[in-house]
């Protein structure tokens, strides 16, 4: 008892409560706010304080389903910090750990970062066990495995690695276990901590793990042989291994008819190139390659730029940074005014900049089109990479023209070709090409055509669909 009081000294939320009953007395220790008070009163205190026959032990006098015993005071401290209540019986050499975890947590709501028109509306919460249960509800099989880790010397954050046994490749799961076990850090407050520490190439601008708030997305990828990393305290679940093509896919692609889903997927791919290369192409053509444009168009652009004091590169940088600032302001402001501020701010600043002669009207159109194109990328962390890469492409275009854009394109392609995610090539399915896996990359085949799971992630049970094949 003295050790516990010393461990929780100057902790205003620590509760030490004396209890008497069942022929013995003791001390109940817990942290206020981490336990479910009604369960503590109903299943523990009411039973302990009730008259009891003979010498029934205090352990048997509670109706808590999960009661553990331990003789190590460090285990008692950790259990209390995790939300359990510790019952110390006078004269006993072991403490009882009562599972009455509770506290206030956000309920299941629609995920804010992955809204859909058609599909489940459930999203993950900050509770680890709620999140795993949402996936368990969809994967009603004993092959769905959860391996527990405790990471963080100060936070002792609960982390669980999930996969489907018999589908996921063993070497990928073992590598994920190895990387999680090797993490030594003082605290993990969000899954982003683990993401940076688990990636193959930590200096790459491209994400090598996907994150999602949607249980249906996690369940679908687990059935394809991927793994998921659940972190207590965050609704974002990490998924791996990933490929570049996965970053252009959304859950709605599999809920809509395949013809419409393919049209939207091609649209995303086209606007990916628009978001990445349009400002650089404009700078290169206006600065060095005016002869590539029709005469009427180049005369129109020249007339619009006649009074502009800056070169095209400086003009583009000013507008791009202004647009990024407005986008960030729209995110940070309250939701009711954030969208209005970002949209109206872009219109007002763009119009004022054109009238003041700081930037030209064509540049405002280019930057606006680029910003809209970046919003079509469904994975936020991949969209950020595209937004960042736009700036070096603009710089190389200003120095070398179209040749600079070719240099940047070659570097990006080379980097993507050498990048891996847990040993899986980032361009897997296309480079290296695997027959049958192209059915769900640039386009999604009908469900009755996708009979096998991707061999890149699966070893063993590859059969996904059994039935008549329609040609």
N, C-alpha and C positions, 0 to 999 in steps of 0.2 A: 504494500500500500504506500509506503514511504517513497519507493522508487517511482510509482505512478504519479504521486503528487509532485515529485521533483521534475518528472518529465513534462507535466502539464502545468507547471508554475506560470503565473501571469498569462494564463489562457482563460479569458472571460467566459468562453463557451463550454468549458469543461465542467461537468456536473458530477459530484460525488454524493451519492445518496445512500444512507444507511437503510437496510431492510432487515426485517426479522420475520421468521416463519419457518415452517417445516422442521421445527426442533433445532434450528440453528439461526445464526445471524451473519450478516455479511455487508458488503459495500457494492453498490451498483455504480459503475463508471461509464459515462458516455459523453459525446459531444453534442450539445444542443444544436439542432438544425440539420444534423446528419442522420438522425434516427427518426423512425416513424413513431411519434409519441403515442398514438392510439394503440398501436400494437404492443408497445412497451407497457402501457397501463393494463390492457386487456389480457395479454398472454403471459406477462411476467409478474408485475406487481400484484395484481388481483389474486393470482395463484399463490404467490409467496406469502401474502398477508392473510390468506384464508387459514382457518383451523385445519390441522393436518393430523392424521392418525399415525402414532408411532414415530419412527425415525426415518420417514421417507427423505431421501436426499433432495437437496435444493434443485439438483439437475432434473429430477423427475417431477418436481412441483411446477415446472413451467410447461406451457403448451406450445412453445416455439418449435417449429419443425426442424430447424437446423441449430443444433447446439454442439459446440466443439469444446474440447478441454486442452489446456496447454500448461506447461510448467515454466515456460520461458517468458520473462517479462517483456522482451523485445517483441515477441509475437502478440502479446496483449496490447502493446502500444500501437503496433501496425493495424491490428484489428479495429481498435477504437478509431484510429484515423480513417479507416475505410468505411466507418459508419456502423460498426457493431457496438453492442453494449457488453461490457465485461462485468461478470459477477464474481466477486472475491469472497469466498466463504471462510469465516473465522476458523482457524485450525486446520484448514485444508492446504495441501501443497500444490494444488492446481487451480487455475482460474477457468470459469465457464465463459465461453464466447457466444453470445446470443445474436442471431441474425435478425436485426430489426431495422435494417437500412431503409431509409426513406429520404426525407428532405424535399424541398420544393424543386421540381424540374419542369421544364417546358413539355407540353403534351405533343402528340403526333400531329403535325400540320403539313400542308402542301409545301414542298421545297421551294425556296425563293429563287434559287439560282438555276433551276431546271424545270421551268413550267412547261406544261404540255396541254394540247387541246384534247387529245385522246390518250387515255392511259390512267394508271393508278394515281391517286392524289396524295398518297402517304409519303412522308419524308422522314428521314432520320432525325433523332433528337440528340441531346447531350448525354443521354444515358447509354452506357455500353450495353447493358443487358436488354434494354428496349430495342436497340438497333439490331442485335443478333437475333432477337425473337421475331422481328419483322422479316428477316431473311429466312429464318427457320420456318415461319408460317408458309413461305412459298416453296421451300425445299424440304418436303416431308420425307426425308430419307435419312437413315442412320449413317450414310456415307458422307453427310455434311459434317465436317470435323472443325473443331475450334481448339486451337492451342494457345494457352495463356502465357503472357509475359508480364513482368513488372519492370517498368523502365523509369529511371529518374531517382537519384538518391534522395532528393528532397520531396518531390511530388509523388513518387511511387505510383505512377500512372498505370492503370490496367490497360494492356494492349492484347488483342486476340487476333491470331492469324487463322483465316478461314479458307477452306478449300473442299472440294468434293473428291473423296478417295475413289480411286479407280478411273478417274477422268483426268485429273491434273498430273503432269509429269512429276515424278518423284524428285528428280534433280533440281527442278525449279523450286519446289516446296522446301527442299533441304537448303537451298541457297537463301531463300527468304528467311528461314529459321536462323541460319548462320548470321545474316546481316542484322536481324533484330537482336539476337543474343550478344552481338559485339558492340551494341550501342551503349556507351557510358556517358551519361549527361546528368546534370543536376536536376533538370525538370523537363517535362513534356507537357505543354499546355495546349497544343493543337497538333493535328496529324502532319502539318507542314514541317514540323521539326524532323519527324521520321522520314518524310519524303526526301529531304535534302541529304540525309545521312544514309539512305538506302540506294540512291541512284548509282548507275554504272559510271557515268561521266558527270561529275559534279560541276564542271565548267561549261557544259553545253547550255545554249539558250533554250533548248527544247525540253519539255517535261518528259521524263521517262517513267512516270507513274501517273495514272489517271485518278481523279477524285470525284466522288459522286455523293449526292444526298438522297438518291432514289434507291429503295430496296429492290425494285424490279430490275434496275440496271445491274446492281450487284449480283442478283440471282442469275441473270442471263449470262453474265461474264463468268461466273463460277461454273456454269454448265458448259462453258467453252474451254475449261481447263485453266482459267486464271485463278489467282488467289486474291483475297481481300484482307486488309488490315484495319480492324476496328480499334479506335482510340477513345477511351473514356473521356468525356468532357467536350466532345466535338461531334457535330452531325456529318462531318466529311469523312468518308471511308476511302482509303487508298486501294487502288486496283492495279495489278500487274500480272504478267508483263504487258506492255502496250506497244502498238505500232502507230505510225504516222496516220494511217488510214482511219484508225479508231478515233482519232481526234476530230474527224469530220463527220462522225456518225452521231445521231441522236436517238433516244429511245423511241421516238415517234416513227422513225424509219421502219420499225418492225410492227407497228400498229396500224399504219395506213396501207393502202394497196401498193403493191411493189412498183407499179408504173409511176404513181405520184411520188413515192419515196425516192425513186431513182432520179426523177426530175429535180427534186429539191437537193439531192446529194450532188448532182452535177452543177447545180446553181451555186452551192457552197464552194465547190472546187474552183469554179470560174472566178467567184468573188474573192477567194483566197489569193489568186494571182493579182487581181485588181488591187486588193489591200496592200500587197507586198511591193508591187512594181510600178503602179501608176504614177506616184510622185516622181520617182527616179526617171521614168521614161519621159515625163513632161520636161523635167530639167535638162535631160540629155538632148532632147529634140530641139527645145527652145534655144539652148546654148550652142550646140554644135551641128545639129542635123536638120536645119530648117528646110532643106531641100526635100525631105521625106514627106512633107505635108503638101496638100493641094494649095495652089496659089491663093485662092480666096480665103481659105482657112488661116494661112500664115499671115495674110494682110489683116484679117480680123483680130488675130491675137496681137499682132504688132501695134495696131491702133489702140487696143485695150491696155497695152503695156507702155504706151508712149510717155506718159508722165510718171511712171514708177521709178523711184530713185535706186531701188535695190536690184541686184541680179536675181535670176529665177531661184537659185539655191537659197539665198537669204529670205526671199519671199516665202518659199515653201516651209522653211524652218520656223518662221514667225507664225504662220497659220497652223502648222502641225502642233507646235507647242501650245498655242492658244486653244486648239481643239482638245488636246489632251488635258489641259487645265480645266476646261469646261466639263469634260467627261468625269474627271475626278471630283469636281465640285458637285456634280449631279449625284454622285454616289454618296458623298459625305453628308449632304444636306438631308433633312427629313424627307421621307418618301413622297409626301403630299406635294412638296414644292421642288424636289430635286429634278424630276423630269422636265418640268416647265422651265426651270432656270437653265438647264443645259440646252434645250431646244431654242428658247427665246434668246439666250445669250449668244448662241452661235449665229442666229439670224441677225441680231443687232450688231454684234461685233463685225461680222462679215460685211454687212451693208455699210457700216461706218468706216471700215478700213478701205473699202473700194472708193467711197465718196471722198475720203481724205487723201487718196492717191498713194497709200502705203502699199497696198497689194492690188493685183488686177482681178477682174471678175473671173477669168478662166482659172486662176489659181484657187479661188474660193470654191469653184465647182469641183476641181480636182480633189481638194482636201475633203470636201463634204462627201463626195463619192467614195473616197478612201475610208472615211470614218464609218459610213453606212456598210461598206463591204466587210469591215472588220467585225461588225455586229452579227454577221451571218455565220461566223465560226462558232459552233455549239460549245466547245470546250474553252472555258475562260483562260486557263493557264496556257493553252496553245495560242489563243488569240493575242495574249500579251507578248509572246515570243515574236509573232508576226509584226506587231506594232513596234517592237524594239529594233528588229532587223531592217525596218523601213529606213531608219536614219543612216546607217552605214551605206545602204544602197544609194540613197540620195547623195551622200558625200562622194562616193566613187563616180556617180553619174556626173556630178559637177566638175570633177577633175578629169575623168577619162572619157566621158560621153557614153555611148552605147557599149563601148569596149569595157568600161567599168562595170556596167550592169552584167555583162557576160562573165566577168571575173567573179563577181558576187554570187551569181547563179551557180557557177562551177564550184565555188567554195561550199555553198549550201548543199548542193547535191552530193559532193564528196563527204561532207560531214554527216549527212543523213545516211549515206551508204555504209559508213563505218560505225555509226552509233548503234548501241544495243540496249535492250532493257531486260535485265536478268538473263543475259546470254542470247536473247532472241533479237535478230536483226530488226532495226526500226522500220525498214521498208519491206519486211517479210510479207510474202504473198506475191509481190512483184519483183523484188530484188532481195533474195533469190526467189525466182518464180516457182510456185508449187501448184501443180495441176489440181483443180478443184477448189482451191482457196480463193480464187478470183471471183467466186460467186457472191462474195460479200465484202468487196473492197471499193472499187469505183462505182459499182452498182450492186443492188441487192437482188438476187435471184428470188423467184417465188419460193414460198416455204416448201412446196412439194418437190423442189429441185435441190434443196439443201438437206440432203439425207445424212451427211457425215459432219462431225465436228472437225474444226481445223487441226491438221496434224502438227502444226507448229507448237500448239500448247497441250495436245492430248496424246497420251499413250495408253493403249488398252481399249476402253469402251468408246469408240468413235461414232457408233451408230446413234443418230439423233432422231431419225424419222423412219418408220416402217410403214410401207403401204405401196399403193399403185403409183407408178411414175407417169406423169402426163407429159407428153412431148409437145 
